[in-house]
């Protein structure tokens, strides 16, 4: 849990005493993505306070208000007032939560407010990959921030020009980025790399085409080869059969010719 603690010092004037209001805040806070964040304003007064209202507002969001005296908080937020501090909890911080927040207090003697600027760093998101058909591979980075692009590599060779990519913005300010690469059969190892729009490499994942996918491609080629060899063998067998039949026929004719000459030869003269 990350705690941002600006000091809100409120010295309120009253009928019995004089005072002045001093505001001091620590702004420009950078927090981690998808973690609980607590913004805090400390309230210090030289006189007892009768609080009418204590709440949080967000700049550029008119409808946002978190009232510490109410249990009806905005979705994903909780706020609390202890008498000494006013806190605003963001339960799952996302890029949509960045901006300027104001802690406000209203009493019977006056009012005060201070502001906190909230920034968010990189959201790494979730990686996934899958094989599409026999020569397409897909990788995705979901819920990443800031917006980025996917580059493909086969060892040192950049294959990004052979891919198509899409980038969709989610309601929480993160992005879903997907890329599909068309690859050659002889290539089986790829690097799916996430880069910022400023050409800074964020993340890398090696994707390997499994033997199962290769076997599908190879088995298709092997079936064609087997079919070709089968046809060749059948042709050879048919040719040999015709040849044997022809030889057999010639043998029969030869025998008949010999018999014919044998019976038609003139008798040998006697002396």
C-alpha positions in Angstrom: 0.0 0.0 0.0 1.4 3.4 -1.0 0.6 6.4 1.2 0.7 9.9 0.0 0.7 12.4 3.0 0.5 16.1 2.2 0.1 18.3 5.3 -3.1 20.3 5.4 -2.7 22.8 8.3 -5.8 24.7 8.9 -5.8 27.5 11.5 -9.3 28.7 11.6 -10.4 32.1 13.1 -13.1 32.0 15.7 -14.9 34.5 17.8 -12.5 33.9 20.7 -9.2 33.9 18.8 -7.5 34.9 15.7 -5.7 32.5 13.3 -4.5 32.1 9.8 -4.7 29.2 7.2 -1.5 27.6 6.0 -1.6 25.0 3.3 1.3 22.7 2.5 1.1 19.7 0.2 3.4 17.2 -1.3 2.4 17.0 -5.0 3.6 15.1 -8.0 3.2 11.6 -6.5 3.9 8.6 -8.7 2.3 5.3 -7.7 2.2 1.7 -9.0 -0.5 0.3 -11.2 -3.2 -2.0 -9.8 -2.2 -1.4 -6.2 -4.1 0.2 -3.3 -3.2 3.9 -2.9 -4.1 6.2 0.0 -4.1 9.9 -0.2 -4.0 11.7 3.1 -4.5 15.3 4.4 -3.6 16.0 8.0 -5.8 18.5 9.7 -4.2 20.6 12.5 -6.1 23.4 14.2 -5.4 25.7 17.2 -9.1 25.7 18.1 -11.7 23.0 18.4 -13.5 22.3 15.1 -17.2 21.8 14.4 -17.1 20.1 11.1 -20.0 20.6 8.7 -18.6 18.7 5.8 -15.4 16.9 4.9 -14.9 15.4 1.4 -12.7 14.9 -1.7 -13.1 16.3 -5.2 -11.3 15.6 -8.4 -10.4 18.2 -11.0 -12.2 18.0 -14.3 -14.7 15.5 -12.9 -17.6 17.5 -11.6 -19.6 14.4 -10.5 -16.8 13.0 -8.4 -17.2 13.5 -4.7 -16.3 11.3 -1.8 -18.0 12.4 1.4 -16.3 11.0 4.5 -19.5 11.3 6.5 -21.4 9.2 4.0 -21.1 5.5 3.2 -22.1 6.0 -0.4 -18.6 6.2 -1.9 -17.8 6.3 -5.6 -17.1 2.8 -7.0 -13.5 1.8 -6.3 -13.0 4.5 -3.6 -13.2 4.8 0.1 -12.8 8.0 2.2 -12.5 8.5 6.0 -12.2 11.3 8.5 -10.7 10.7 12.0 -10.7 14.3 13.3 -6.9 14.6 12.6 -6.7 13.3 9.0 -8.8 13.0 5.9 -7.9 10.0 3.7 -9.0 8.8 0.3 -8.3 5.2 -0.7 -8.1 4.1 -4.3 -8.6 0.3 -4.1 -7.1 -0.6 -7.5 -5.3 2.3 -9.0 -5.4 2.5 -12.8 -4.5 5.2 -15.3 -8.1 6.5 -15.3 -7.4 7.5 -11.6 -4.6 9.9 -12.4 -5.2 13.6 -11.9 -5.5 16.3 -9.3 -7.5 15.5 -6.1 -8.7 18.1 -3.6 -9.2 17.4 0.1 -11.8 19.8 1.5 -13.2 20.7 4.9 -16.0 23.0 6.0 -16.5 24.1 9.6 -18.6 26.6 11.4 -15.5 28.9 11.5 -14.4 28.6 7.9 -13.1 26.2 5.3 -9.9 24.9 3.8 -8.6 22.7 1.0 -5.4 21.4 -0.5 -4.6 19.4 -3.6 -2.6 16.3 -4.5 -1.4 15.5 -8.0 -1.5 11.8 -8.7 0.6 10.1 -11.4 0.9 6.5 -12.4 3.9 4.5 -13.8 3.9 1.7 -16.2 1.3 -1.1 -16.1 2.9 -4.3 -17.3 -0.4 -6.1 -18.0 -0.7 -9.7 -19.1 0.9 -11.5 -22.0 -0.6 -14.4 -24.1 0.2 -16.1 -27.4 -1.4 -18.6 -29.7 -0.9 -20.2 -33.1 -3.4 -19.2 -35.8 -3.4 -21.8 -38.6 -0.2 -23.2 -40.1 1.8 -20.1 -40.6 0.4 -17.4 -38.3 1.3 -16.7 -34.7 -0.4 -14.1 -32.4 0.8 -12.4 -29.2 -1.1 -10.0 -27.0 -0.4 -7.6 -24.1 -3.6 -6.8 -22.2 -4.1 -3.9 -19.8 -0.8 -2.2 -20.4 0.0 1.4 -19.9 1.1 3.7 -21.5 0.1 2.8 -25.1 2.8 0.8 -26.9 3.5 -1.2 -30.1 4.6 -4.8 -30.7 7.7 -5.6 -32.7 8.6 -9.1 -33.9 12.1 -10.6 -34.2 13.5 -13.9 -35.5 16.9 -13.8 -33.8 18.4 -10.5 -35.1 16.0 -10.2 -38.0 13.1 -7.7 -37.6 9.9 -9.3 -38.9 7.5 -6.5 -37.9 6.7 -5.6 -41.5 5.1 -9.1 -41.9 2.6 -8.4 -39.0 -0.6 -6.6 -38.4 -1.4 -4.9 -35.0 -4.4 -3.5 -33.2 -4.6 -1.3 -30.1 -7.8 -0.9 -28.0 -8.2 1.5 -25.1 -10.0 0.1 -22.0 -12.3 2.0 -19.7 -9.6 2.0 -17.0 -7.2 3.8 -19.3 -5.1 0.8 -20.1 -4.6 -0.7 -23.6 -5.1 -4.2 -25.2 -2.4 -4.6 -27.9 -2.5 -7.6 -30.3 -0.2 -8.5 -33.2 -0.4 -11.3 -35.7 2.7 -12.4 -37.6 2.9 -14.3 -40.9 5.9 -16.6 -40.7 7.8 -19.1 -42.9 7.8 -22.8 -42.2 11.5 -22.9 -41.6 11.2 -20.3 -38.8 10.2 -21.6 -35.4 11.4 -19.2 -32.7 10.2 -15.6 -32.4 10.5 -12.7 -30.0 7.4 -10.8 -29.3 8.6 -7.4 -28.0 6.6 -4.6 -26.5 8.0 -1.1 -27.2 6.8 2.4 -26.1 5.9 4.9 -28.7 9.2 6.6 -27.9 11.1 3.5 -29.0 11.8 2.2 -25.5 11.7 -1.5 -25.0 9.3 -2.5 -22.2 9.0 -6.3 -22.3 10.1 -9.4 -24.3 8.6 -12.8 -24.7 10.0 -15.7 -26.7 7.4 -17.6 -28.6 8.2 -21.0 -30.1 6.2 -22.8 -32.7 5.8 -26.3 -31.3 6.4 -29.6 -33.1 2.7 -30.2 -33.2 2.2 -27.3 -35.5 5.2 -28.3 -37.6 4.0 -31.8 -37.8 0.7 -30.6 -39.2 2.5 -28.8 -42.0 5.0 -31.6 -42.6 2.3 -34.3 -42.4 0.4 -32.6 -45.2 3.5 -32.6 -47.4 4.3 -36.3 -46.4 0.8 -37.4 -47.4 1.3 -35.9 -50.9 4.6 -37.6 -51.2 3.2 -41.0 -50.1 0.4 -40.6 -52.6 2.8 -39.8 -55.4 5.0 -42.8 -54.6 2.0 -45.1 -54.5 0.9 -44.0 -57.9 4.4 -44.6 -59.3 4.5 -48.1 -57.8 1.1 -49.0 -59.1 2.2 -47.8 -62.6 5.3 -49.9 -62.4 3.4 -53.0 -61.3 0.9 -52.5 -64.1 3.7 -52.1 -66.6 5.5 -55.3 -65.4 2.2 -57.2 -65.6 1.8 -56.2 -69.2 5.4 -57.1 -69.9 5.0 -60.5 -68.4 1.8 -61.1 -70.3 3.6 -60.1 -73.5 6.5 -62.5 -72.8 4.1 -65.3 -72.0 2.3 -64.7 -75.3 5.5 -64.8 -77.2 6.6 -68.1 -75.6 3.3 -69.7 -76.6 3.7 -68.5 -80.2 7.3 -69.7 -80.3 6.2 -73.2 -79.1 3.5 -73.3 -81.7 5.9 -72.4 -84.5 8.4 -75.1 -83.4 5.6 -77.7 -83.5 4.5 -76.6 -86.9 8.0 -76.9 -88.4 8.5 -80.2 -86.7 5.5 -81.8 -88.3 6.1 -80.2 -91.7 9.7 -81.1 -92.1 10.4 -83.6 -95.0 11.3 -87.1 -94.0 15.0 -87.9 -94.1 15.9 -90.0 -97.2 17.0 -93.5 -96.6 20.1 -95.0 -98.3 
